[in-house]
Structures are given as structure tokens and as C-alpha cells.
Amino acid sequence: MENEKWNEETFSQIAKRIDSYYSEAVFLQKELIKRPAISPSSGGKGEFQKARFLIEYLSSLRLGEIEIIEAPDERAENGVRPSIVLRRNPTTLTRTPSPTCWIMSHLDVVPAGPRKNWDTDPFEGVVKDGKIYGRGSEDNNQGLIASILALKAIVEEKISLQHPVGLLFIADEETGSEYGIAYILKHKNPFAKDDIIVVPDAGTPDGTAIEVAEKSILWLKLTIQGKQGHGSRPDTAINAHRAAANLTVRLDDSLRKRYPQKNELFHPPVSTFEPTKKEANVENVNTIPAEDILYFDCRILPATPVDEVLKTVEEISTSVERDFGVKVNISLVQRADAAPPTPPDSPVVKALSSAIRRVYGKESHPVGIGGGTVAAFVRRAGLHAAVWAKINEKAHQPNEYCEISNLLGDAKVFAHLFGRSL
């Protein structure tokens, strides 16, 4: 079937093969879930064990050429943060090579959180009612495995590709991407101008939303310094915890009021400013703390300048310093200004829309999201990328699960992309 354009019969053949991979999908989920690829920034060892398993598995399938890209990180196991690139080219080319179709997923996961909130072991992989439960099962194992099974089905059915296919499994997506896609783009950029790039890292339960734009991300650490004292003598101390609590309330209220703008492409359609993590201060109840540390996660609409938000945070922090006699230090944990959006009529969006229509029988639509994905990095590099998956939006939650039928359906969508003449 060399260089023949895929027809309906060919795609049905591939889809049937993918349907036979239910047990393979469960096997891969279990193997990946039990290798918790948690960033050193979040108390883990990184992606090394997970990447090693995947390299061995992919090598056994002979799907294409494998390249390993290791970003140095002395905090991680073996001192590296590995990413994997797999490429498969058409057997022969009778015309000018077409763009590569890439599926780019990530290896790392977030911590499980309190075990008491889980009904199962978060790092075991438990199958129940057509779902597999475990940390990383949906974010991002579903898309990662779906991309592999899509290519596996094509190879096993001995159907030739119309254009090159690339699978990219990257490190460090959850904590800023310095050791993942940012490192790859700087040192070993695999992309060409007209490549089709799909990131299976966001979506909706009905599978109709194609993400084409993201908000700016601003993570702030605010350290409040006061003066320690005995709990019975507040007159001799400056309570950093009280000042921090007041700062939290002021920021929460003021930021939402100052930036009420809406953009209906996004859900939610407004900028969000959420107080999240808080570090422990003193160990005993009867000590007034001299230091309190809190964090804000801000997702800002593209039309709102991040520098303007930072200026507002500084103004409010100064007011707390004045009112409570403390010192507030503001530091950036992460800043990612919104990337240029992918045009809704771009080839990648059109190709995805066609595949979704064929596999799920539904019309898709473009959306914007507040979550950050690696698509933003390739957009800043001048490339078009779309983010899509059919998911139940359980990422980062206790009892995260992947619906196995979604995984197999997404594999069919990716296979449709691989067979499309671009």
C-alpha cells in the first residue's frame, strides 16, 4: 500500500486494530503509573525510570528512530531530565517531503497529595468500570499512550504513511519546562515551519474543544517578615501570620476587582488570582511567627499585561507593610506571558477537526484555557500548535482516572492525523 492515499476502508482497518489494544492500554497505564515521574521541584526524582521503561518498550516495537535528549539537572536521578523523540518516515517518497505530524505529550506528573483523599493507591493503577485510576493516568499518560498505539496500529497493519510522524515525550512540563521543551527548543529543535503539532494535554468530556490560546501564567511567592514573640505578649512581637492573612485577602479582592475584563474564548472567561500553597511557620501554638510564606497562582487574559498585575501586587504589598510593620518580599516562581494564538483556520486545527468528526461524529470548536501547556513554547517559537484530548478533566485531583475508551478513541484521532495528506 506504498504511498496510496488512505481511504475509508484503510482507516477502518486501523481503527479495528486500535480497538484490540484495550489490554495493551491497561498494561501501559499500570507500568507508567507505578513509576512516579515527579519533578525534584516537587520532591521527586524526575522522569528517569519512566523514560527508561518507555525507551525499552518503544525499542521492542520498532516504530521508528529513537533519540534521547537529556537536560542536566543535578537534583534528579542520574543527574538528568530525559525526553524522548521517536520519528518514523514514509518508506519511500515520490514527492517533496511533507510536514511532520507531531504528537507531544509529557512524562512528568504532579504529586499525589494526601493519600487519605484517594480511594486507591495513587501509584498502583486500579481498573474499575472501564476506568484506570492513578496519578498521571489522564495527565498525561492518556495522550502519551494514545500516540504510541496510533502509530503501533499503522505499523502492525503494514500501512504506509503519507508523511513523517513524530512522537515527543518530554520532561518537566508540570514545573515550568526548563528541563523539557524549553531545553529541547534551545539545543535540539526537531520542528520545521509547517509541521503539524498536537499536544494532548487539555480537553473536554465531549472531545469537541480544540485549544488554540492560553492565558499568561504568573506564580508568586510572597514572604512576610515580622518579629517572633510569645503568644501571650503580642505587644513585643510583629505577627507575620496576621499580616500574611491580611495580604491574602487584599490581593484576592483587589486583583479580581481591578482586572474584571472578559474574553469568551476562555473558560473561565476572566483572569483568575488564586491563593494556593502556604508554608508552615512555627511548630508550636504559643509562638508568634516572625515569617510567613504564601503563594498565588495567577492566570491572566492575554490582553492584560503581566507587568501591570505585578505592579498592583507591589502596591498592595506596600500597603500591608505600612499597616502591619512587616516586610514583604515578592519573588517569581514562574512567569509565562501569553503566546500568540494558533489561528482557528490553521492546518493543524483543520486536520484535528476532520479527525474528531470522523472518530467521534462531532463538530469541534476553538477555545482558550488558563492552564499552561507546552504548546505555548512552540507558539512563541513561531509555530502553530493545537491542544486536544477527550478527557474528563481529572488532572491534579485525588482519584484521577483515565477512561480507557477515551484513550483508544484519541488513538484513532491521532491515526487519522497520521494518514492525512498535509
Phi, psi and omega in degrees: 000030184301125171060018172278144176290133182297137175248183183298321180297319179297314181294321178299323177298315179293317181299321178297319178298317179299320178300335181280357185266017182305309182295324178295320178297317179295316178302312182294319178301313181299317182293322181284320181298322184282000175245083187290102182274074183261135182298146172303331178297337181250018175092010181255187182255358181097197192259006192302310183294320179294317179295320180298317177299314182296320180298316179295318181294312181297323178298323180292334181277339182055051181276341182165189180281135183248132175235137179251127178246118185248115175273127181296133176204102186296343180283340189267163176302133182062010174071018182220158172243099187278139167240156185235133175243126175240127180238139171227127179257156172304149181299316176223155178231120179261004180216179177300132182308135180273172179300150175282140173261116185253139165245121186242109179243174182238149184276325190281158179229166175272161176301159183286333187082189182303126182297333181296341180274355180258140174275343179228169174293121184295344181242031177251313184089087185249126181265129179204127176055043177077011179236152172240125185263140176158155180293128181091354184300319177264322185242087019224023182300326182302307181292322179300309181292320180301320180294321179294313183293328177298312180289323178301317181297319180296316181294315183291332176276000178057043178256132183281151177275152176271343182201166180297149177237140176229135172246131183233122180244110192250156177271164162061030178288325189283343185231036170116341175073012178301323182261010181241248186296326178297318178294317181297314181297328181281322189252328185214054183301117183268356191268149171246166190307314188261015180297150174266121185236119179240133180245109184274062190231013174197156180171194182226163181297334180267355175072021184258352185266124174250115183282125181239356182207150179228152176285163170290149179245132177222111176255125184243139170249125181242119181252121183252123182251126176233225179218127183286149178197177178284144182299337180271354183232064178297342179290344180257004185231170170234110190282102180295329181292318178298315179297320179295318178298319179293320178298318179302313182293317181296315179296315181302318182282312188290318183296318180294324180285325182283337183233070184270003186304152181236150172218109188291352174294331185263155172227116356292159188279009183237166169290145180238144183225098189247123169289129186236265186289146173221129180276152178294148178251270180263160183271340185239156186290326190264028173238129175280124186285143176271344182220140175219137185234128180225166184227149174235139174250110183250130175240111196247131178304144184304330183285346180263118181295133179297322179299326178293319177297316178300321178297320178296317178299319179296318180298315181292321178297321178297322179295324177290320176303315182294318186282334187241358178071026180253176173241130181248124176252128181251125176229151181269123172275319177204139173222126178219100179293145185306133178278160174302138182289158172277128180301136180299341179258017180288159181304322182294322179291319178297318180295317178297316181302318180295318181293319178297318179299317182290318186276315186254351178068031182228153175273135182264171179209150180283146178218166169244154181229163176268337178289147179266135175234171179289349176301327181299325182292317180287332175293319178295336178276007176090014181251158177262132178221149176235144180250126183203144168193160173259098187227163180262012174057052179256009183301138175070004181263157168295152182060034173304138177216160172243129173279119189296328177296327176294318180300313181291324176295319178295324176300322178293320177299316180294321177298321177298319177298317182296331182268356184280137175282113188258000000 
